[in-house]
Structures are given as C-alpha cells and as structure tokens.
C-alpha cells in the first residue's frame, strides 16, 4: 500500500496546485475586466468633459459627468481600477458593471488594441 499512498499524496498535491493556479487566473481575469470597465468609463468621462468644455454638451452634460465620476469612484472602491493591488474589500458582487448603467455605447468598438490584454507571467 505504500505506492498507493504516494500516488494519492501526489494527486492531492496536484489538485491543490491546480486550484491555486485557477484562483490566480480568476484574479487576473477580474483585474482585466475591471481595467476594461474603468477604461470605458474614463473614455466616456473624457468625451463628456470635452463636450461640456467646448460648448457642445447637452442639457444633461453636467449630470452625466457626475454619474461617471460616481461610477468610477464606486468601481475603484469595490474592485479597483484594474491595477495589481486588486479589490480592497476582496468581495465579489453580482451587480452589473457601472459602465452598463451609463449606456456607454459612445465608444468605437475595435478602436482600442484588442490584443493588449495579454500579460507575461514570471
């Protein structure tokens, strides 16, 4: 039975390492998603401020800017802005991303480099 015990021990170690790698992958995915949401909100905020400053803002321009600033603040507090520090609270919630509340369909899809989401691991 010594051989079977070693096989079980190695299988348990492999399962543990697999779980750890999966957790790291989830953290990296969460950071990438937070970064994309924050980037979209920053882009929308910049467009709204530019429109407001150049006199082309609509009647709800200041309200839109306020909503975007609040959404960015909430994003930063709940999940970070996609930086390596991760979420301050460490909680996962099922609320929709703040950018979905803003109707941020103003961006131009494909304009951003879509291949920039790859990272190198040490």
PyMOL commands that set and color helices and strands:
alter all, ss='L'
color gray80, all
select helices_A, chain A and resi 2-53+61-79+98-102+114-117
alter helices_A, ss='H'
color red, helices_A
deselect
rebuild
show_as cartoon
